[in-house]
């Protein structure tokens, strides 16, 4: 059986019960992703050594792009990276406003030990490292004033490069350090918010730190550079940034779309120019976004940089390419996923013997066929509902000693349980008969 800790087991099962992608334990459920593992590992190692990567992953709705992204995030955390997942949205997180992207990065910043937002913890950890280095260089650990002065000098040295490109970031960090030393909580809170890209910080607090104006699109590049410098000096190996659902750009106004695509090109240019050492950027999108007239193809320089010919046999896809594709779940991989979830559940259940006896491989195979059939035969969009129904059955077996599941073919899929993609696959629930 697959062995996981009680906490990870609970997190995985709870997420599947809700029909969402688990935040942890994805390495156990990463069916069909083995072919990417070595290439991604090599890329992460290169980023940890001061490089930078911009990568795109494409797949139809339901192909597992979000799962792939979170699998990469979890793998990166285990390697010592900080991570941030940002959902692109026309209203909440428009791609053409990089100051908003930066703010979402700090709000969603996470590490292996700290859930979002880990931003303030990372900054405070960096300041502690400065003080430790100052003591190692000869400063007195007892004389707080002298220690603060030496730490301030180290701060200036390590932010010298950032200060030239993002003086506001360095000024806010300098002011935050001084405020924490003096115990000025309100000022420290305001400056950490400013460092995180929050737009509403009292003018008096900003003036006190020598900050003028607001963070804008171009200033966000400098702030990102500052964040990477802080992470590097705090012994994190880098930052993995996922920009998910970039295909939403196809639905915005043409002028907004042009700005967003240009912002994406600018980010790629900055990564290639070496301005962001320690940054791994992953974007996700549908094939229509990468190949269609309303997406990447509208900006030829961007299309030329991340374009890949996918006309050949998928077996020979190059996982090291700037763009990789997900083919979605096949029938065999869907059953394999069910077997792994059954083992995870049974591994911590008092009803493990009954689970193994009642939820056989044959049952899992029939359940896979049934759910895929309810969704128009489209296996690629079936995993969410398949796992949700499976966990529901496992819950009942565990809770009710006299419960015996009916044949998998009798499983009911109600209209209200389906998301938009599943409903579309089912033909709007009009093309096929669904038991309700």
C-alpha positions in Angstrom: 0.0 0.0 0.0 1.0 3.6 -0.5 2.1 5.1 2.8 1.5 8.8 3.6 1.3 10.7 6.9 -2.1 11.1 8.5 -2.0 14.9 7.7 -1.2 14.4 4.0 -3.8 11.7 3.7 -6.5 13.9 5.2 -5.6 16.9 3.0 -5.6 14.7 -0.2 -8.9 13.0 0.7 -10.6 16.2 1.8 -9.7 17.9 -1.5 -10.9 15.0 -3.6 -14.1 14.9 -1.7 -14.7 18.5 -2.6 -13.7 17.9 -6.2 -10.6 20.1 -6.1 -6.9 19.5 -6.7 -5.0 18.7 -3.5 -2.3 21.2 -2.4 -0.1 18.4 -1.1 0.7 14.8 -1.9 0.6 15.3 -5.6 3.8 13.3 -6.1 1.8 10.3 -5.1 -1.0 11.0 -7.6 1.2 12.2 -10.5 0.1 9.5 -12.9 1.6 9.9 -16.4 4.0 12.7 -15.5 7.1 10.6 -15.1 8.4 11.7 -18.6 8.6 15.3 -17.4 10.3 14.7 -14.1 14.0 14.6 -15.1 13.8 17.6 -17.4 12.0 19.7 -14.8 14.4 18.6 -12.1 17.3 19.7 -14.3 15.7 23.1 -14.9 15.0 23.6 -11.2 18.7 22.8 -10.5 19.8 25.4 -13.1 17.5 28.0 -11.5 18.9 27.2 -8.1 22.4 27.9 -9.5 21.4 31.4 -10.6 19.7 30.7 -13.9 16.1 31.5 -14.9 13.5 29.5 -16.9 10.3 30.5 -18.7 8.2 27.5 -19.7 4.7 26.9 -21.1 2.4 24.0 -20.7 -0.5 23.4 -23.0 -3.5 21.2 -22.7 -7.2 21.1 -23.4 -9.7 21.8 -20.6 -9.5 18.9 -18.2 -6.0 17.7 -19.4 -4.5 18.4 -16.0 -2.7 21.7 -16.4 -3.5 22.9 -12.8 -2.5 19.5 -11.5 0.8 19.7 -13.4 1.4 23.2 -12.1 0.8 22.2 -8.5 2.8 19.1 -8.9 5.7 21.3 -10.0 5.1 23.6 -7.1 5.2 20.8 -4.5 8.3 19.3 -6.1 10.0 22.8 -6.0 9.1 23.3 -2.3 10.7 19.9 -1.5 13.8 21.2 -3.2 13.9 24.4 -1.1 12.1 26.8 -3.4 9.5 29.4 -2.5 6.5 29.3 -4.7 3.5 31.3 -5.8 0.5 30.4 -7.9 -1.4 33.2 -9.6 -4.7 32.8 -11.4 -4.9 35.2 -14.3 -8.2 37.1 -14.4 -9.5 40.0 -16.4 -10.9 41.8 -13.4 -8.9 40.5 -10.4 -5.4 39.8 -11.9 -5.0 41.3 -15.3 -1.7 40.2 -16.9 -1.0 43.6 -18.4 -0.7 45.1 -14.9 2.4 43.6 -13.6 2.1 45.5 -10.3 -1.0 43.4 -9.7 0.8 40.2 -10.6 3.6 41.1 -8.1 1.0 41.8 -5.4 -0.6 38.4 -6.0 2.8 36.8 -5.8 3.5 38.2 -2.4 -0.1 37.3 -1.2 0.3 33.7 -2.4 4.0 33.2 -1.6 4.5 29.9 0.1 7.4 27.7 1.3 7.6 24.1 2.5 7.1 25.2 6.1 4.8 28.2 5.6 1.5 28.5 3.9 0.5 31.6 2.0 1.2 34.3 2.7 4.8 33.6 3.7 6.0 37.0 2.5 6.5 38.7 5.9 8.0 35.6 7.4 10.6 35.6 4.5 11.4 39.2 5.0 11.8 38.8 8.8 13.9 35.7 8.2 16.2 37.7 5.9 16.6 40.4 8.6 17.5 37.7 11.1 20.1 36.4 8.7 21.6 39.9 8.3 21.9 40.1 12.1 23.6 36.7 12.3 26.0 37.7 9.6 26.7 41.0 11.3 27.5 39.1 14.6 29.7 36.7 12.6 31.5 39.8 11.2 32.3 41.1 14.7 29.2 43.1 15.8 28.0 42.7 19.4 25.0 40.5 19.8 24.2 42.3 23.1 24.4 45.9 21.9 21.2 46.2 19.9 22.0 49.6 18.5 25.4 48.5 17.3 23.9 45.3 15.9 21.2 47.2 14.0 23.8 49.5 12.6 26.0 46.7 11.3 22.9 44.9 9.9 21.9 48.1 8.1 25.3 48.3 6.5 24.9 44.7 5.3 21.5 45.5 4.0 22.8 48.3 1.9 25.6 46.1 0.5 23.2 43.3 -0.5 20.6 45.6 -2.0 23.1 47.7 -4.0 22.1 46.2 -7.3 18.3 46.4 -6.4 18.7 50.0 -5.3 19.8 51.0 -8.8 16.7 49.5 -10.4 14.1 49.6 -7.6 15.1 52.3 -5.1 11.6 52.2 -3.6 12.0 48.5 -2.7 15.3 49.1 -1.0 14.0 52.2 0.8 10.9 50.4 2.1 13.1 47.5 3.3 15.5 49.9 4.9 12.6 51.6 6.7 10.9 48.3 7.7 14.2 47.2 9.3 14.5 50.5 11.2 10.8 50.4 12.3 11.1 46.8 13.7 14.3 47.8 15.6 12.5 50.7 17.2 9.3 48.7 17.8 7.1 51.0 15.7 4.5 48.4 14.8 2.2 50.6 12.7 5.0 51.9 10.6 6.4 48.3 10.1 3.0 47.0 9.1 2.6 49.8 6.6 6.0 49.3 5.0 5.7 45.5 4.8 2.4 46.1 3.0 4.2 48.5 0.6 6.9 46.0 0.0 4.2 43.4 -0.8 2.8 45.8 -3.5 -0.3 46.8 -1.6 -1.6 50.1 -3.0 -3.2 51.7 0.1 -0.5 52.7 2.5 -0.6 55.9 4.4 1.3 58.7 2.8 2.9 59.6 6.1 4.4 56.2 6.4 5.7 56.3 2.9 7.2 59.8 3.3 8.9 58.7 6.5 10.7 56.0 4.6 11.6 58.3 1.7 9.1 56.6 -0.7 7.3 58.6 -3.4 4.6 57.6 -5.8 2.9 54.3 -6.3 4.2 51.0 -7.6 3.5 50.8 -11.4 3.9 48.2 -14.2 7.6 48.9 -14.7 8.4 49.2 -11.0 7.0 45.7 -10.5 10.0 44.3 -12.3 12.4 45.9 -9.8 10.3 44.7 -6.9 10.4 41.2 -8.2 14.2 41.5 -8.5 14.3 42.6 -4.9 12.2 39.7 -3.7 14.5 37.3 -5.5 17.5 38.9 -3.8 15.9 38.4 -0.4 15.0 34.8 -1.1 18.5 34.1 -2.3 20.1 35.6 0.8 17.7 33.6 3.0 19.0 30.3 1.5 15.9 29.6 -0.6 16.9 28.1 -3.9 14.7 30.5 -5.9 11.1 31.2 -6.7 8.7 29.1 -8.8 5.9 31.3 -10.2 2.9 29.8 -11.9 0.7 32.0 -14.1 -2.4 29.8 -14.5 -5.3 30.1 -16.9 -3.5 32.5 -19.2 -5.9 31.5 -22.0 -8.5 33.9 -20.4 -6.7 36.6 -22.4 -8.6 35.4 -25.5 -11.8 36.7 -24.0 -10.7 40.3 -23.1 -10.9 43.4 -25.3 -8.4 43.5 -28.1 -6.5 46.4 -26.7 -6.2 44.7 -23.3 -5.2 41.5 -24.9 -2.4 43.2 -26.8 -1.1 44.8 -23.6 -1.2 41.5 -21.8 0.7 39.6 -24.5 3.3 42.4 -24.6 3.7 42.1 -20.8 4.2 38.4 -21.2 6.9 39.1 -23.9 8.6 41.6 -21.6 8.7 39.1 -18.8 10.2 36.5 -21.1 12.8 39.0 -22.3 13.8 39.9 -18.7 14.1 36.2 -17.8 16.3 35.6 -20.9 18.4 38.7 -20.2 19.3 37.3 -16.8 17.6 40.0 -14.8 15.8 37.5 -12.6 18.3 34.9 -11.3 16.5 32.3 -9.4 13.1 32.6 -11.1 11.2 29.8 -12.8 8.0 31.0 -14.6 5.4 28.5 -15.8 2.4 29.6 -17.8 -0.5 27.3 -18.6 -3.0 27.6 -21.5 -5.1 25.7 -24.0 -3.8 24.8 -27.5 -6.2 27.5 -28.9 -4.3 30.1 -26.8 -0.9 29.1 -28.1 -2.0 28.4 -31.8 -5.1 30.5 -32.3 -5.5 34.0 -33.7 -6.7 35.5 -30.4 -3.7 34.3 -28.4 0.1 34.1 -28.7 0.1 34.2 -32.5 -1.1 37.8 -32.3 2.4 38.7 -31.1 4.9 37.0 -33.5 8.0 37.7 -31.3 6.4 35.9 -28.4 5.1 33.0 -30.6 8.6 32.5 -32.1 10.1 32.3 -28.6 7.9 29.7 -27.1 6.5 28.0 -30.2 7.0 24.2 -30.6 5.9 21.9 -33.4 3.5 19.3 -32.0 2.6 17.7 -35.3 4.6 14.5 -34.6 4.1 11.5 -32.5 3.5 12.6 -28.8 5.9 9.8 -27.7 8.8 11.9 -29.0 7.7 15.2 -27.4 10.8 17.0 -25.9 10.2 17.7 -22.2 13.1 20.2 -22.3 11.4 22.4 -24.9 10.1 25.8 -23.9 6.5 24.5 -24.4 5.3 21.0 -23.5 1.9 19.5 -23.9 -0.4 17.4 -21.8 -2.5 14.8 -23.5 -4.9 14.3 -20.6 -5.9 11.1 -18.9 -6.2 7.9 -20.9 -8.4 5.0 -19.7 -5.5 3.1 -18.1 -4.1 6.1 -16.3 -7.6 6.9 -14.9 -7.8 3.5 -13.3 -4.2 3.7 -12.0 -5.1 7.0 -10.3 -8.1 5.3 -8.7 -5.9 2.5 -7.4 -3.5 5.0 -5.8 -6.4 6.9 -4.2 -7.8 3.6 -2.9 -4.5 2.7 -1.3 -4.0 6.2 0.2 -7.5 6.0 1.8 -7.1 2.4 3.0 -3.7 3.1 4.4 -5.2 5.1 7.3 -8.7 3.5 7.5 -9.9 1.0 10.1 -12.0 -0.5 7.3 -9.0 -1.2 5.1 -9.9 -4.9 4.7 -13.5 -4.2 3.6 -12.2 -1.5 1.2 -9.8 -3.9 -0.5 -12.6 -6.5 -0.7 -15.3 -4.2 -2.1 -13.4 -1.7 -4.2 -11.6 -4.1 -6.4 -9.6 -3.3 -9.6 -12.6 -4.5 -11.5 -14.9 -2.1 -9.7 -12.4 0.8 -10.4 -12.3 -0.1 -14.1 -16.1 -0.1 -14.3 -16.4 3.2 -12.4 -13.9 4.8 -14.8 -15.9 3.6 -17.8 -19.2 4.7 -16.2 -18.0 8.3 -15.3 -16.3 8.7 -18.7 -19.6 7.5 -20.4 -21.6 10.0 -18.4 -19.3 12.7 -19.8 -19.7 11.9 -23.4 -16.9 9.3 -23.4 -14.3 12.0 -22.8 -11.8 10.4 -20.4 -9.8 13.6 -20.2 -12.4 15.5 -18.2 -13.4 12.5 -16.0 -10.8 12.5 -13.2 -12.4 15.1 -10.9 -15.8 13.4 -10.9 -14.3 9.9 -10.9 -12.3 10.6 -7.8 -15.1 12.4 -6.1 -17.4 9.4 -6.6 -14.7 7.0 -5.5 -14.0 8.9 -2.3 -17.8 9.1 -1.6 -18.0 5.3 -1.9 -14.9 4.8 0.3 -16.4 7.2 3.0 -19.6 5.1 3.1 -17.7 1.8 3.4 -15.6 3.2 6.3 -18.6 4.7 8.2 -21.2 2.0 7.7 -20.2 -1.6 8.4 -23.2 -3.0 6.6 -22.8 -0.8 3.5 -22.1 -2.6 0.2 -21.6 -0.4 -2.9 -23.9 -1.1 -5.9 -22.5 -1.9 -9.3 -20.3 0.9 -10.6 -22.5 1.2 -13.6 -25.3 2.4 -11.3 -23.4 5.4 -10.0 -25.5 8.6 -10.4 -24.1 11.9 -11.7 -26.4 14.8 -11.0 -26.5 18.0 -13.1 -25.6 20.1 -10.1 -22.4 18.2 -9.5 -20.8 19.0 -12.8 -18.6 22.0 -13.5 -18.6 23.9 -16.7 -16.1 21.7 -18.6 -17.8 18.5 -17.5 -21.2 19.9 -18.6 -19.8 20.8 -22.0 -18.3 17.4 -22.4 -21.6 15.9 -21.6 -23.2 17.9 -24.4 -25.0 20.3 -22.1 -26.7 17.3 -20.5 -29.0 17.1 -23.5 -26.9 14.9 -25.8 -26.8 11.9 -23.4 -29.0 10.4 -20.8 -27.8 11.1 -17.2 -29.3 9.5 -14.2 -30.6 12.0 -11.7 
